[in-house]
Amino acid sequence: MRAVVAHAARDIRIEEMDEEALGDRDVRVRIAFGGICGSDLHYFNHGGFGQVRLREPMVLGHEIAGVVEGVGRLVERVAIGARVAVSPSRPCNHCRYCLEGRQNQCLDMRFYGSAMRFPHVQGAFREVLVCHEEQAHVVGDNVSLGEAAMAEPLAVCLHAARRAGPLLGKRVLVTGAGPIGSLAVIAARRAGAAEIVVTDIADGALGFARKVGADRVVNTASEPDALSAYAPDKGYFDALFEASGAAAALRGAIEVMRPGGVLVQLGLGGEMALPMNVVVAKELEIRGTFRFHEEFAMAAALISKQLVDVKSLISATLPFTRASEAFELAGDRSRSMKVQLAF
C-alpha cells in the first residue's frame, strides 16, 4: 500500500509500505479520507514543534475514516463493510492515569502520527490501516466519510467544553477561528451556550465561524477596539475558548472575562505572559485541555446523527497523491479551513 511519509521539513513523499498483520482483536480499515491537522502542518513546515522533532521518516495523519475490510477472529464490535471513524488514540489502560479514567494522560500513549516517542508512532495517512477494534466507531450511511473524519477534531473540542464546566445559558468567547475554534463554537452551542462571539484576524476564517453558529464575529486586526464594549462592569463573558495560541488574544480576552470566568486554553503557540493581577482580582480559572478519550465516541455519534454541522468546515479535498499541494493549501488561512486527503 501507499502512505504519506514525512522525512523532514518540507519533505513529504508518497511511499510504498507493507500492511500490518491483523491480530485477533484488530480490524483492517480501507481509509477513505484524512484531515490535515495543525500538528501535521508543524511536521510539514518545521519538521516538528517545540522539543518534538522528526528523527526518522514518519507517516503523518490522525483524522481518518474508512470502511472495514477485515476483522480478527475475536472482534465483536464491528463487522466487515462497516463505515467507521477511527480514533487515533491508543492508551495503555494499565498506567495510573488510565486506571483513574484519565486515558488522555496515559503514560504510554500511542497516538497516530506522533514523534513524541521514538521509534515514532506511525500515522494514518495510508491506504490501509490496522487498528484495535475499540478504536473503530461505526457511523451511519447518512453521513459522508469525509464528515466522519472530522470526529477527531470535534472530540478535541468536546473535551474542551467538558473542561469548561456547565455552559447552559453562558456567554462564550472564542479567540481563533481556525478548525478548532470553529468546532469549539459547535461544541459550546451543543452544550447550551446562549451567546458566542468569535475573534480572529482573518475574515475568511470568521466566515466559517459564523456559518457554524457564532452570534457575532470580530476581526481584531481591522477592529482592534471592538471587544472594549464588553469590558464595563468587570467584563461580560463567562467562558473563553482560546484557540489561537496567541498571547495577545489571551490578554485581550482576560480583560472582557467576568469575575469567576473560566479560561480554557486550546491553542498552542509557545509560552505566554499573563496579567496575573487581573486573573487574581477577577478570580478567573485557567484550565488546560489535552486531546480526548470517551469524547471520540460522542463526536462520532453526533456526526452520525447529524446533530452537528461539520461538513461546512471541509473547504477542500485533494487526492493523497497530491499531498504536498494539499499541505500548502491547508497552511493558507486565506483559502482554506479544513483540507482533507482522499484515499
N, C-alpha and C positions, 0 to 999 in steps of 0.2 A: 504494500500500500504506500501511498504518498502522504507526506506531512509537511507542515510549515515549520522550519527549523531556524532558530536564531543562532548565529555564530559569534557575532559581535555587534557593536553599534552600527546601524545602517547596513547590516549584512544578514538578510534573511533569505533562505533558499527553500525551494521545493525539492525534497529528497525522498528517496525510497527507504523504507524501513520495514522490518519484519512485524507481523501481527503477534500480539502477545498470546500466550497459551490461555485457554479457557478453564478456570478452576471450577470446583463443584458448586460454589456459591456466586459465580460470576455470570455476567451477561455480555454478549457481544453486540455493540451498537454501531450501525452504519450511520455515521454522522451526516446530518443534512445541513445544518447552519451553525456558525460560531461567531459570536460577537467580539469585536476588538475592544478591550478594556483599557483603562488608563495605565495599569501596570504593564500590559503588553506594549503600549506605546513607550513606556520608560525603557523597556528592554530594547525596543527597536531604535529609539533615538539616542540612548545613552549607554546601552549595554548593562543596565541595572538602575538601582535607585538607592540613595544613601550608602550604607555599607554593603548592600547586596549587589553582587556583580556576577555576570556570566563567567564561569570558569571552565565550561565545556559546552558544546552545542546542545541546545535545549528546544524541544517542541514547545511552541507558545500556545496560549489559549486555555480558557476555562469556562466560557459562557457558551454551552453547547446543547444541542438537542438532535435526536435522530430516531431511527427505527431499530428495534431489537431484531437481530437476525440469528441469534444463537443463545442458548442458555445452558448453564451447568446442570448436572443431574440432580442437584438438591435445591435448585431455585424454585421458589413458590410464589413470589410476589409479582413477577412479570412473565409474560409469555411471548413467544416468537410472533413478530408482527406488531407488537405494542409500540405506540409512539410515545417517546419519553423525553423529559428534560433530565439532564444528568448533573447531579451535584458534584462539584469538583473537590469537595471536602471529604477527606478520609481520616477522621480522628482514630486514635488507637483504642478508645473505650476501655482502657486499663489504668491510665495515669490518674493522679489525684483529682485533676480538674474534670476529666471525663466522668469520673465517679461522682463528682459533685453536680453533674448536669451542666457543666460549662465546657462542652466539647470544642467550642470555638477557641478556647485557650489551651487546647491539648498540647502536651509536652512533646509528642511525637507525631505531629500533624503531617500528613502528606496531602498537599494542595496542588492541583494540576498547574503546571507551567510556573513553578516557583524555584528560584535559585537560592532560596534562603538556606537550604541544606545542600550538602554535597555527598554523593552524587545528586545532581538536581532532580527534582520531581518533574518528569516529562509531562508536557501539556496535552491538550485535547484537540488541537487543530490538526486532525488526521482523518483519513477516510474511514478507518475502523478503530473503535476504542473498546477495550475490555475493561469493565468496571465491576465493583461489587454490586450485588442486586439491590442493596439498600440505597445505593446512590441513584438508581433509576426511578423516576417518578412519572407515572403514566399521565398523559394529557389526552383530552378528547379530540375527536375528529373535527370538531367545530372551530378549532384554532389552528393557525399555521405553525409549522415547526420553527419558523423564524421568531414568532411570538414566544413559543416555548423556550427558546434560547435566552429570552430576557428574564427567565426565572432567577438566575443567579444575581444580577444587579438589583432586581426587585427585592430579593431576600436580604441583601445588604441593608436596604432602606427600611424594610420591615423590622429588622433587628434594631436599627437606629430609632425607629418610632417607639419600640418597646423600651429602649433605654431612656427615652424622653419622659416616660410615665404617661398618665392619663392625658389625652389630648381632646376629649369631648368638650366642645364649646370653646376651645382655646384659640388665641390669636398666635399665628405661627409666622416666623420669618425664615426664609431660606436664602442663604447667600451662596451664589454659584449656581448657574442654570445649565450645567452640563448634564450628561445622562444620569448621574447620581442625584444631583439637585432636583432634576425634573421628576425622577422616580420618588424622591422624598416628598414632593408635592402629592403624588398619588397615594403614598403610604399615610401621610398626615390626614388627607381627606378621608380615606377609608377608616381612619381612627377617630373621625368625628370633628376635626378642626373646623372652627366656624369661619375663620378668615386666614388666608395665606397670601403673603407678599413675598415676591422673589426679586432678588437683585443680581445683576451681572454687569459686565462691561461690553457685552456683545448683543446687539439687537436680535440677531438670528437665534441665538440660544434662548433668549427671553420669549421669542415667539413660540418655541416648543413648550416652555413652561406654562404659557397662557393656554395653549392648546390642551394640556392635560389637567387644567383646573385651577391655576393660580388666579386669585381675585384681582391682583394688581402686580404689574412688573415694573421695575425701575432700573434704568440704565444709569449706574452711578458714575460713569465716565462723562456722559452728557448732562446728567442732573446730579452733580456732586452733593447738593444740599437737600435732596428730596426726602431723605429719611429724617431730617431735623423736625419735620412735622409730627413725628412720633415720639419726640423726646420729652415734651412737657409732662409735669406731674410724675417725674422719675421714670418715665418710659411707658411702653404700650404693649409689647409682645410678651407672651407667656413662655414661649419656647422658640429656640433657634436651632436650625439645622445648618451648620457651617460646612458647605460642600465645596468651597473654592480653594481651601488651603492657603489663602492669602491673609497675612497678618492685618492688613488694612481693613479687610472685610470684617474680620472678627472684632477689631477695635470699634469700628463703626456700629456694629450690631450691639455691642455691650452698652453703648450709650442709649439705645432705644429699648432695652430689655427692662421690664418692670421688676420691682423687688420680688425676690423669690423665684425668678425665672430660671429655666433650665437651658443650658447651652450644650448641645450635642455636637461634638467635633467629628465630622465625616471626612473632610478633605485633608490631604497630606501634602504640605508644601515646605517642610522644614521647620526649624524652631521658630517660636513666636514669643514676642514680648507682650505681656498683658498689663492693662491698667488695674493692678490688684487692689488699689484703693477703692475703685468703683465696684469691683467684684465683692469686696468686703462690705462696703456701705450698703449695697443693694442685696446682700445675702444671696448672690447668684450661685447656682450649682453648675459646675463644669464636668461633663461626662464624656468619656471616650466611648467609641463604638467600634468593634472589630469583627468583621466577617459576619457569621451567622451559624446556625445549626438547624434547629427544627423549623426555622422560618423558611427554609427552602421548600419544604412540603407545602407550607402555607402559600408561598408565591406561585408554585405550580398549580395549586388548586384555584387560586384567584384568577389566574390567567385562563385556565381550562374552563372555568365557569363564566368567563367574560365579565367578571366583576370589576376589572381594571382595564384601562386602555393603554397598552404598551406598544401597539402596532404603529401608532403615530410618531413614536420616537425613533423608529428604524428609518434612517434617512437614505441609506444606500446599501445595496447588496451586490458584491462582486464575486466572480469565481475565485476559489482559493489559489488557483494558479497565477492570479494577478495580485498576490498578497502584498507585494511592495507598494503597488499603486493604492491598494485599499488602506494600508497603514498611513500613507501620505495624506489621503483624504480624511481619515479619522483624526489626524492631528490638526486639521484645518477647521477651526471652530466657525469660520465664516461660511463653510459649505456643508457641514455635517453635524449630526447629533450622534446617533449610534450606527456605525458601519458594521455590516456582517459579511462573513465569507460564506459562500455557497459551496458545499462539497458534493 
